[in-house]
Amino acid sequence: MEKITVHPDGSRTIHRYRPLPPDGRPQDPTLDGRTLRYETLEHGGEYPDCMPLAIRVTDAQGRCAVYVAIQEVCPDQRPQDQPLNRRTLRYQPQAHGPDSMPMKISVTDPEMRSAVYVPIVEDGQVLDSEGYELVLAPGP
């Protein structure tokens, strides 16, 4: 499965996904996020700042999933990952699925700016990112 984004200059970003089976999903047995590891990915985006556009959540058994911000956040409210090492951010799971996979995670920076992240889901199925490909626009 893939999502293709065409940019104004004619270049394209292709994001590939695969289904994430239940036994591959990160689990939060304490339901408080203490046993999970967080890695920030894809900073900035439309705005020239350090907001993580995605986070990778990994559990103690190495199961992981990519989470994305559920909505665009106003520029002055975007949590900042300074200095791009995830350590200044606080992660708090807010909801879990029928298993103990976090289904909603709040990420807050020291200035109390925050965003909510959810796993990538399509047609009710949790997906995992297989990566991006950038296809540059043809030259003049």
Long-range contacts (C-beta under 8 A, 24 or more apart in sequence): 1-122, 1-127, 7-137, 9-137, 10-137, 10-138, 11-134, 11-135, 11-136, 11-137, 12-134, 12-135, 13-132, 13-133, 13-134, 13-135, 14-132, 14-133, 14-134, 14-135, 15-129, 15-131, 15-132, 16-129, 16-130, 16-131, 16-132, 16-133, 17-120, 17-122, 17-127, 17-128, 17-129, 17-130, 18-127, 18-128, 18-130, 19-125, 19-126, 19-127, 19-128, 20-65, 20-119, 20-126, 20-127, 20-128, 22-99, 23-63, 24-63, 24-128, 25-63, 25-65, 25-97, 25-99, 25-101, 25-126, 26-57, 26-58, 26-59, 26-63, 26-64, 26-65, 26-101, 26-102, 27-59, 27-61, 27-63, 27-99, 27-100, 27-101, 28-59, 28-93, 28-96, 28-100, 28-101, 28-102, 29-100, 31-93, 31-96, 31-100, 32-92, 32-93, 33-91, 33-92, 33-93, 33-102, 33-105, 35-59, 35-60, 36-91, 36-93, 36-102, 38-86, 38-89, 38-91, 39-86, 40-81, 40-84, 40-85, 40-86, 40-89, 41-66, 43-81, 43-84, 46-72, 47-75, 47-78, 49-75, 49-78, 49-80, 50-80, 50-81, 50-82, 50-84, 51-78, 51-79, 51-80, 51-81, 51-115, 52-79, 52-81, 52-86, 52-89, 52-107, 54-117, 54-129, 55-86, 55-91, 55-105, 55-107, 55-117, 57-102, 57-105, 64-128, 65-101, 65-119, 65-120, 65-126, 65-128, 66-119, 66-120, 66-128, 66-129, 67-102, 67-105, 67-117, 67-118, 67-119, 67-120, 68-117, 68-118, 68-120, 69-115, 69-116, 69-117, 70-104, 70-115, 70-116, 70-117, 70-118, 71-116, 73-113, 73-115, 76-113, 77-113, 77-114, 77-115, 78-113, 78-115, 79-107, 79-108, 79-109, 79-113, 79-114, 79-115, 80-109, 80-111, 80-113, 81-109, 82-109, 101-126
